[in-house]
Each structure stands twice: as C-alpha cells, then as structure tokens.
Amino acid sequence: MAVWLMCHSPKGISSKQIERELGVTYKTAWYMTQQIRKTMINDRLGVKLSGIVEIDDAVVKSDHGKR
C-alpha cells in the first residue's frame, strides 16, 4: 500500500502521511519510504525504460535512439 501511495501522489507523500494512512508508527513509515525510494533508484540490473511505456492510463513515448 505504501508503494501505491507513493506512486499515485502527484506531489509526493511524506512519511507522516504514510503513518496516518496505514496506521503504522512514524519510524516504520520513514523506514518504508526510504527503502522504497532506494529501490526505485537502484540500477543494479542496468535496465532502463525505453520505447513506448504504458502505465495505468498514461502512455509515455521515448525517442532514444529512434532517429
């Protein structure tokens, strides 16, 4: 649920808001948000999105290397 909240909050979401929404302690909410952010930026596999990427109702097109 924390991942969903973070991904569906256009302006971002604070650990304090995660605490309220999920009914967990602030320490737990802070730890979860830190781990989720770290995972989102982790590039261990070297895989990056390219081409046409479809997310929910949005379509984002990338022109990298297509010229």
N, C-alpha and C positions, 0 to 999 in steps of 0.2 A: 504494500500500500504506500509506503514511503517513496518508492521509486516512481509509482504512478503520480503521486502528488508533486514530486519534483519535476517530472516531465510535462505535467499539464498545468503548471503555474507560469503564465507568460512572463511575470516579473520575478520569478524565483520564489522560493519559500524558505523561511527561516527555520532553524532548529526549534525555536519556541513554538512556531505554528505547528510543526510536526508533533511536538509534545502534546499540544492541545487536541489536534485531530485524531491522534492514535491512542491517546491516554497512557503514554509512557512517561518515564522520568525525563528531565531535560538532558541528563547525562547520556541516556540511551538514544534520545533523538539526535543529539550532537554527534555521537559516535556513528549512528546510521548514516547521517548526511555526509560525514567525512568519508566513510567507506564507499558510499555511492558515488560521490564526486571523484574519488581516486580511481574507481573502476571505470567511470565514464571517460576519463582522460588517458587511461592506460593503453599503451600501444604495443603490448608485448607481441601480438601476432602480426603486426605490421599491416593489418588490413584497414583500409580506409574506404569510405563510401565513394562511389563514382557512378557515372551514368545517370540513369533515372532512378531516384529513390522515392518510394511511396510510403508515407507514414500517415496512418489514420485516413483523414480526408484530404490530405495535402500531397501534392506532387512537387518534388524539388528536382530540377534538372541541372546536371553538372556538365560543362563543356570541356573538361580537362582532356586534352589530347585528341579532341574530335575535330580539329580544324584542318 
